Amino acid sequence: MYDEQQLGDGQDNYLQGAQKLKEAAKQAGAAAGKTAGESAANAAAAAVKAGVEGGKAVSEIAAGTAAGGPWGAALAAAWSLRHTLFKILVFLCLFLLFIIVTVVSLPSIVTNNMFHLDPSTVDPNGPTELAANFDDLSATVSACIQNGYDAALARVEQIITAGGYDRDLSMEALINNGLTSIDYDTCYTLAAYSASLEQRGTSKGDLQTKLQAVSGQMYNVTYEEKEKQVTVPAEAEGEEPETKTVKYVVCTIHPFNQSIILTAFGIDTDAQYGQFSITYGEAITNMSNALKMTLYGTLTNGMVPEISDADLNAYLASLTCSGTRKELMRAALSLVGRVPYFWGGKSAPGWNDAWNTPRLVTAAGSSSSGTIRPYGLDCSGFTEWVYQTALGVSLNNGSWSQWESTYAITEAELLPGDIGFMAAPGTVPVNHVLLYAGRSADGKQLWVHCSSSAGGVALNSPTYVTQFRRRKDIDLEADFTPILSQQGVNDG
């Protein structure tokens, strides 16, 4: 019996292994549609079966699916097969399967320069690595969005000029919701473009042309005429100053119009996608998620749900506080779910294109030091970014310095934009700093902060905040005046 068990352990369950590989591949191929994944799986399984016909079924597949998803199951299936020659065959099949699934799962505009499946649209001078090609395309998308924002600013200037409005008063009154709005997703944009052509004939030039065609619709602009009494200095000595009524205009640049991405590529998200039994909307989401998982290992930055611009504006309207405090909240909440936690992460005001791109953690003192992570902010980097972006005011770098630039208040005095600390500096090995955002419907304190446990910028109700403080030497109760020198979507 002992010998039989040993002999049995040396045999391979070929047919069961092939079936497990087929099931794993079907899971992996689901990103682009079940039909494509199943075709790839059937091909791999057929090759395995043909190469090992007549084998005896006695071994079992290790439990890899729960630990590593479909690819964990595939690898577990491979390693459960004991014969060296069969392992070589299996891994050759896995390699081919990986290529097939990668091609059908990721947006073709990102992969075509790697695999040349559509030679007519290969850019001979373009990047041939996935990350480099994504960075190149991200820059193209970002430039198109920036042009859309610039078009909105030009529209504001046109409204002021055409109406003969006072420019200084009009620019001071500008409500710029596009300043901190970064509500567009590059992965989704590339997936939508590729899906619109059903993964054929995609090119960076065509992508750019289609986005530029709708640039004027990316940021809507509305306006309202106002009047103000102003004093005009006397023209000659001895004359009295004159008071006159001056007309100006309050323009509003609205947040980025997300639906414009679908308009640019002529997509009906409810229509059936090609030969697959899914809709265009599902195909785009699947391809976008596959790209995020490939680049970052996560579907969203830290898996924190994003706050849409519409929900953000509704939340700001519900706050009973000054315009300055609301602007702090606008900047802070605009990053929720969009910027990951990165030990030592700091950034200049405005959106940073380096966020979410892989970078080495160089700051010492963390378990993540020396690893490559999606770039983002740490807790004090986030609070500093918010104050700099919203008000042009520095809190200084590091939680200790931010403690020194603030003064103590009571919990009852808390208002949106005030600062909380986990503890007084020096009393804990690693401190944490947060921004107060108000209270939830059930009365809990809400804090917006960049947290390692949440994986990025989050809005939640931590119970560990013990110190409450407020920035020194600035008037947080004043009405907000836009910082015109920081206009721009990507560079603040």
ROFIMAR-600488 format. One record per residue (C-alpha): residue in three letters; x, y negated, z. Coordinates in steps of 0.1 Angstrom, whole numbers, plus 2048, in hexadecimal, padded with zeros to 3 digits. Each point is the difference from the previous one (the first is absolute). Last residue first. Layout:
ALAXYZ
...
***
This chain:
GLY7E7520799
ASP8158137E7
ASN7E78187F2
VAL7DF7ED7FF
GLY80C7DD7FE
GLN7FB7DF812
GLN8187FB81C
SER8077DB7FB
LEU7DB7F9803
ILE7FE80A824
PRO7DA7FD805
THR7F37E981C
PHE7ED81381B
ASP7EA7EE818
ALA8117FB822
GLU7FD81781E
LEU8218117FC
ASP8137E0806
ILE825808801
ASP81A7FC81C
LYS80082380F
ARG7F081F7F2
ARG7E8812817
ARG80481E818
PHE7EE81E80F
GLN81381C811
THR7F1822809
VAL7F88107DE
TYR7FF826805
THR7DB8057F7
PRO8038007DB
SER7E07F47ED
ASN8058027DB
LEU80A7EC7E1
ALA81E8107EF
VAL8217F77ED
GLY81581F7FC
GLY804825809
ALA7E67FF81B
SER81980D819
SER81B7E97F2
SER7EA7E2805
CYS7FE7DF7EE
HIS7E67EC813
VAL7DC7F47FF
TRP7EF801822
LEU7DB803808
GLN7F57FE824
LYS7E1816807
GLY7DE7F0805
ASP7EA81A7EE
ALA7FD7EB7E1
SER8267FC7FF
ARG8137E380F
GLY8187E67F3
ALA81F8047EA
TYR81C7FE81A
LEU8228037EF
LEU81981C80C
VAL82380480E
HIS81082180B
ASN81D806818
VAL81A81B7FF
PRO81480B81F
VAL7E67F1817
THR8047E581C
GLY8197EB7ED
PRO7E67EC7EE
ALA7DF7FD812
ALA7E881C7F5
MET7EA80C7E4
PHE8007DD7F2
GLY7E37EB7F4
ILE7FF7E17EA
ASP7E57E77F8
GLY7F37FE7DD
PRO7DC805809
LEU7F97F2823
LEU80980E822
GLU7F87E981E
ALA7EF81B814
GLU81F8167FE
THR8147E4810
ILE81A7EC7EF
ALA826802801
TYR8177EB7EA
THR80F8077DE
SER8227FA7EF
GLU81281581A
TRP7EA81E7FB
GLN8067FD7DB
SER825801806
TRP7FC820815
SER7E98107E6
GLY81A7FB7E4
ASN8037E57E6
ASN7F47DD806
LEU7DB7F5803
SER8047E97E2
VAL7E67E87F3
GLY7F77FD7DB
LEU7DC80380A
ALA7F181E7EF
THR81F8117F1
GLN8187F781C
TYR7E880981C
VAL7F68217EF
TRP8248097F6
GLU80C7FA824
THR7E581780E
PHE80881B7E6
GLY8267FE806
SER7F9803825
CYS7EE8217FB
ASP81680F7E5
LEU7FA7F97DC
GLY7FF8137DF
TYR8178167EA
PRO7F48237F8
ARG819816813
ILE82380E7F9
THR81180D820
GLY81F7F2812
SER7EC7F381D
SER7DD810801
SER80680E824
SER8057DB809
GLY81B7EC811
ALA8167F47E3
ALA7F47EB7E3
THR80A80E7DE
VAL7E08117F5
LEU8078097DB
ARG7E67F47E8
PRO7E480F7EB
THR7E77E67F2
ASN7E07F9814
TRP80A7DB805
ALA81B7F47E9
ASP7E77EB7ED
ASN7FD7EA81E
TRP7DF7EC804
GLY8047DE810
PRO8177F381A
ALA823810802
SER80382480D
LYS80D81481E
GLY801826805
GLY81680C81C
TRP7EE821803
PHE7E78027E2
TYR7DB802806
PRO7EC8017E0
VAL7EF7E37EE
ARG7DE8037EF
GLY7E980F81A
VAL7FB7DE811
LEU8167E67EE
SER7E47E77F8
LEU7F5803825
ALA81E7EC80C
ALA7FF7E47E6
ARG7DA7FB804
MET804802826
LEU81A7E4801
GLU7E97EC7E9
LYS7E3805818
ARG8167F281C
THR8077E17EC
GLY7DB7FC7F7
SER7F7800824
CYS7ED81B812
THR7DE810800
LEU80781E7EA
SER7E480F7EB
ALA80A7ED7E1
LEU823810803
TYR7F0823801
ALA7EC7F97E1
ASN81F7F37EE
LEU813820809
ASP7E38167F6
ALA7FF7F07DE
ASP8268017FD
SER7FF826807
ILE80F80D820
GLU81781E7F9
PRO7FC820813
VAL82180A812
MET80F8207F1
GLY8237F1806
ASN8027F07DE
THR7E68157ED
LEU8018227F0
THR82080A811
GLY8208117F5
TYR80D7DF7F3
LEU8088047DB
THR7F08227F8
MET7E37FB818
LYS7F97DE7F2
LEU80180D7DC
ALA7E981D809
ASN7E87E8811
SER7FE7E97E1
MET7FB81E7EA
ASN7E480D816
THR7EF7DE803
ILE8027FA7DB
ALA7F28227F8
GLU7E37FC819
GLY7F67DE7F1
TYR80380E7DD
THR7E781B80A
ILE808825806
SER7F88207ED
PHE81F7FD7EA
GLN7FE7FF7DB
GLY8057DB7FE
TYR7F67EC81F
GLN7DA7FF803
ALA7F27DD804
ASP7F97F2823
THR81F7EB802
ASP7F87EE7E0
ILE8227F37F5
GLY8087E57E6
PHE8247FC80A
ALA8007DC80B
THR7DD80380D
LEU80B81D818
ILE81C7EA80D
ILE7E87E2802
SER7EC81281A
GLN81A7F781B
ASN7F97DA7FD
PHE81D7F1814
PRO7F37EA81B
HIS7EE7DF7F8
ILE8117E07F9
THR7E97E680F
CYS8007DC7F5
VAL7F47E3816
VAL7FE7E27E9
TYR8077DB806
LYS7ED7E07FC
VAL80C7E0811
THR7E97E7810
LYS8107DF807
THR80C7EB81E
GLU8167E27F7
PRO81C7F2815
GLU7FC7DA806
GLU8147E77EC
GLY81A7EA810
GLU81D80E7EB
ALA7F48107DF
GLU7F48227F5
ALA7F1809822
PRO80482480A
VAL7E38187F5
THR7ED81081D
VAL7EF8217F8
GLN7DC80B803
LYS7FC8247F4
GLU7EB8117E6
LYS7FC8257F6
GLU7FB8147E1
GLU7FF826803
TYR81581A7EE
THR8038247F5
VAL81E8137F3
ASN8018257F8
TYR821812802
MET80681C7E8
GLN7EA7F27E5
GLY81A7EB7EE
SER81881D800
VAL7E88167EB
ALA8138017E0
GLN821801814
LEU7F682280E
LYS7F980E7DE
THR8217F37F1
GLN81580C81D
LEU7F28237FE
ASP8068007DA
GLY8247F5805
LYS80681981B
SER7F581D7EB
THR7E481B800
GLY7F88137E0
ARG7F181E811
GLN7F6806825
GLU7DB7FE7FA
LEU8047DD7F2
SER7EB7F081C
ALA80F81A818
SER8237F17FB
TYR7F47DD807
ALA7EC80A81E
ALA81D81480E
LEU8187E37FB
THR7E87E8811
TYR7F981881D
CYS825804807
THR8047DA7FE
ASP7E57FA819
TYR7F07DD802
ASP7F37ED81E
ILE81F7EB806
SER7ED7E280E
THR8167E9814
LEU7FF7E27E9
GLY7E280C7EC
ASN7E87F381B
ASN80C7DD7F9
ILE7E67E780C
LEU80C7DF7F2
ALA7F77E2816
GLU8247F2800
MET8018047DB
SER7E07ED7FB
LEU80B7E4817
ASP8217FC7EE
ARG7F08037DD
ASP7E47E6804
TYR7E680C7E7
GLY7FD7F57DC
GLY7EA81D7F8
ALA81580D7E4
THR8207FC814
ILE7F5811820
ILE7EF81D7ED
GLN81E8047E9
GLU81880181E
VAL7EA81B810
ARG8008147E0
ALA8267FE7FF
LEU80080F823
ALA7EA81C7F3
ALA8168067E2
ASP81E802817
TYR7EE81C813
GLY7F98137E0
ASN8247FB7F6
GLN80B80F821
ILE7E981E7FA
CYS8118057DF
ALA8237FD810
SER7F681981A
VAL7F58197E6
THR8217FD7ED
ALA815802820
SER7EC81F80A
LEU80880F7DE
ASP8267FC805
ASP7FD80D824
PHE7EC81F7F4
ASN81A8077E5
ALA81C7FE81A
ALA7ED817817
LEU7F981A7E5
GLU8228007F0
THR8047FB7DA
PRO8007DA801
GLY7F97EE7DF
ASN8177F97E3
PRO7F381C7EA
ASP7DC7F7809
VAL7EC81E7F8
THR7DE7F77EF
SER8038157E0
PRO81081C813
ASP7E1809813
LEU80A81E816
HIS8227EF804
PHE805810823
MET8127E5814
ASN7F67E17EB
ASN7DC80D800
THR7FE804826
VAL7F57DD80D
ILE7EA7F77E2
SER7F2824802
PRO7F07FA822
LEU80881E816
SER7EC820803
VAL80380F7DD
VAL8257FB7FD
THR80880A824
VAL7EB81F7FD
ILE81180C7E1
ILE8237F880D
PHE7F9811821
LEU7F281E7EE
LEU8208047EC
PHE8147FF820
LEU7E8818811
CYS8038187E2
LEU8267FF802
PHE7FC804826
VAL7EB81F7FB
LEU81880F7E6
ILE81E7FB817
LYS7ED80F81D
PHE7F881E7EB
LEU8248057F8
THR8097FE825
HIS7E681880C
ARG7EF7F7821
LEU7E07ED7F7
SER7F47EE81F
TRP8177E47F7
ALA7EC7F87E1
ALA7DE801811
ALA80C7E981B
LEU80E7E97E6
ALA7DE7FE7EF
ALA7ED7FD820
GLY8167E380B
TRP7FB7F17DE
PRO7DA801805
GLY8027F0822
GLY820803815
ALA7F680C822
ALA7DC80B7FA
THR8098107DF
GLY81F81380B
ALA7F281E812
ALA81781B7F4
ILE7F48167E3
GLU7FD825808
SER81481E7F6
VAL7F38227F4
ALA7F57FD7DB
LYS8158167EA
GLY80F7F37DF
GLY7F380E7DF
GLU8027DF7EC
VAL81A7E980E
GLY8087E97E3
ALA7DE7FF7F1
LYS7F07F7821
VAL8177E3806
ALA7FB7F27DE
ALA7DA804803
ALA8017EE822
ALA8137E37F2
ALA7E97FC7E2
ASN7E1804816
ALA80D7E5818
ALA8077E77E5
SER7DD8067F1
GLU7F17FD823
GLY8107DF807
ALA7F57F27DE
THR7DC80B805
LYS7FF7F5825
GLY8077DC7F8
ALA81E7E9802
ALA807802826
ALA7F1823801
GLY81F80E7F1
ALA811807821
GLN7E181380D
LYS7FE8157E0
ALA826806803
ALA7FB80E823
GLU7E48177F5
LYS81580D7E2
LEU81E805816
LYS7EB814818
GLN7F28157E4
ALA8248067F3
GLY80B80B823
GLN7E2817803
LEU8098107DF
TYR824803808
ASN7FE80C824
ASP825806802
GLN81381E80F
GLY81B7FF81A
ASP7E87FF81D
GLY7F18217F3
LEU822810801
GLN8057F5824
GLN7DD80B80A
GLU8058227EF
ASP820804813
TYR7F07FA822
MET7E38177F7
***
